[in-house]
Amino acid sequence: MKRVILVFLLSALIPLANASLPLPQVVSDVGPGGGIITSLQAQAELQNQYLHNQMLREQIAMVQQQEQEANARSSSNNQLTLFNNEYEAQNHCPSDTVVWLNLPTGIWHYKGARWYGNTKHGSYVCKEEALMAGNRGSLNGQ
């Protein structure tokens, strides 16, 4: 008799096990709309927040580094002799090449290039002095 009841109970439970009923999930928190957030959802949300915060920290660090580089260029450009025209610069350094230095970016342009004498905030300088102050030439020749 015990065997029959056990078989009957097992046969009654097998269809329930195969049914597509939602599996119980561990509740970890209540969401902003009052909905239940499962532990897996909470873990995924925390991981997304962590990755987002990590990305923000990296962006902040990059901006701070760019600001430091710009400040270093600015302070080193204070040591440069800036000229309002090409003639004055050539008289200051007769054996050197005169270039146009874009002061905010620290990039110089050669005579005949697109931006030579044509940026809003720039000045004529001696190339060697600009190089010693930590500036660089244009990479694309403009």
C-alpha positions in Angstrom: 0.0 0.0 0.0 2.9 2.4 0.8 4.4 1.6 -2.5 1.2 2.5 -4.4 0.8 5.8 -2.6 4.4 6.7 -3.3 4.1 5.8 -7.0 0.8 7.8 -7.1 2.5 10.8 -5.5 5.5 10.6 -7.8 3.3 10.3 -10.9 1.3 13.3 -9.8 4.5 15.4 -9.2 6.2 14.5 -12.6 3.8 16.7 -14.7 4.3 19.5 -12.2 8.1 19.3 -12.6 7.8 19.4 -16.4 5.4 22.3 -16.4 6.7 25.7 -17.3 6.1 27.3 -14.0 8.4 30.2 -13.0 11.1 29.0 -10.6 11.3 30.7 -7.3 13.9 33.4 -7.1 15.6 34.9 -4.1 14.4 38.5 -3.4 17.1 41.0 -2.6 15.5 44.4 -2.8 12.5 46.4 -3.8 12.9 48.4 -7.0 12.1 52.1 -7.5 8.6 51.3 -8.8 7.9 49.0 -5.9 8.6 45.9 -8.0 10.7 43.0 -6.7 14.3 42.8 -7.9 15.8 39.4 -7.9 19.3 38.8 -6.7 20.5 38.2 -10.3 18.9 41.5 -11.4 20.4 43.3 -8.5 23.8 41.8 -9.2 23.6 42.8 -12.9 22.5 46.3 -12.0 25.4 46.7 -9.5 27.9 45.4 -12.1 26.5 48.0 -14.6 26.8 50.8 -12.1 30.4 49.7 -11.3 31.3 49.7 -14.9 29.7 53.0 -15.5 31.5 54.5 -12.5 34.8 53.0 -13.6 34.3 54.6 -17.1 33.5 58.0 -15.4 36.6 57.7 -13.3 38.8 57.0 -16.4 37.2 59.9 -18.2 37.8 62.3 -15.3 41.5 61.1 -15.0 41.9 61.7 -18.8 40.5 65.2 -18.5 42.7 66.0 -15.5 45.7 64.7 -17.4 44.9 66.9 -20.4 44.4 69.9 -18.1 47.8 69.2 -16.5 49.4 69.0 -19.9 47.8 72.2 -21.0 48.9 74.0 -17.8 52.4 72.7 -18.3 52.4 73.9 -21.9 51.0 77.3 -20.8 53.6 77.7 -18.1 56.4 76.6 -20.4 55.0 79.0 -23.1 55.5 81.8 -20.6 59.2 81.2 -21.0 58.9 81.7 -24.8 59.6 85.0 -26.4 56.4 85.7 -28.4 56.4 88.0 -31.4 53.6 89.9 -33.2 55.2 89.6 -36.6 57.5 87.3 -38.5 60.2 90.0 -38.9 60.7 90.5 -35.2 60.9 86.7 -34.6 63.5 86.3 -37.4 65.6 89.1 -35.9 65.5 87.4 -32.5 66.7 84.0 -33.8 68.4 84.5 -37.2 69.7 81.0 -37.5 66.4 79.3 -36.5 63.2 78.8 -38.3 60.2 81.0 -37.4 57.0 79.1 -36.8 53.4 80.1 -35.8 52.6 78.6 -32.4 49.0 78.0 -31.5 49.3 78.8 -27.8 46.3 76.8 -26.4 47.3 73.6 -28.2 51.1 73.9 -28.2 51.3 73.0 -31.9 53.4 75.0 -34.3 52.9 75.5 -38.0 55.4 76.3 -40.7 55.2 79.1 -43.2 53.0 78.3 -46.1 50.9 75.9 -44.0 47.1 76.5 -43.6 47.2 77.7 -40.0 50.4 79.7 -40.2 49.4 83.1 -38.7 45.7 82.1 -38.8 44.8 80.7 -35.4 42.9 82.9 -32.9 45.4 82.6 -30.1 48.9 82.3 -31.4 52.2 84.0 -32.0 55.4 83.9 -34.0 58.2 82.1 -32.2 61.5 80.5 -32.9 61.1 76.7 -33.5 63.9 75.6 -31.2 62.5 77.7 -28.3 59.1 76.3 -28.9 60.5 72.8 -28.9 62.4 73.4 -25.7 59.2 74.6 -24.1 57.5 71.3 -24.8 55.5 72.3 -27.9 55.4 70.2 -31.1 54.9 70.5 -34.8 51.6 69.8 -36.6 51.3 66.1 -37.4 49.4 66.6 -40.7 51.4 69.5 -42.1 48.7 72.0 -41.9 
